[in-house]
Amino acid sequence: MLALMSCNNKGNEQADNGANAGAEATQSEMATPSEQAESQDGWNKQTTLLANKPMLVDFYATWCGPCQELTPILDEIENNHKGELIFKRIDVDQEPELAQEFRVEAIPMLLFITPSGEYQSLVGLQSPEVIEAKIAQLLKRSNK
């Protein structure tokens, strides 16, 4: 059995594993990020829209235990979906403005973004099966 865990983005404190662990949000529940916030490698919402491919974004921190556990899972998933998805990893300590734009309050947080800019998020340590199911939904929505 996988216990869903997440880290609070306010520091090294453990986040509440109740309502927020494994939480899912949709674009309608979150403010749309502005196109101004940009990662160190130049990624922002506008580049997502220009990419014409669905994207999986991992918001993490190096000190976050659940983030470290999720990394090998995401590495394998990324290898399995090369060419289908764009994968981005954003360190919330290095990219605080971008994390704020996407309202990252607990990590790890995964964003599943369609080429049109619609997105859903998952918060907390997720199983490969849950992530693969979200990717299948993302690819289906992106191919419409």
Buried (B, 14 or more C-beta within 10 A) or exposed (E): EEEBBBBBBEEEEEBEBEEBBBBBBEBEEBEEBEBEBBBEEEBBBBBBBEBEBBBBBBBBBEEBBBBBBBBEBBEEBBEEBEEEBBBBBBBBBEBEEBBBBBBBBBBBBBBBBBBEBBBBBBBBBBBBEBBBEBBEBBBEBBEE
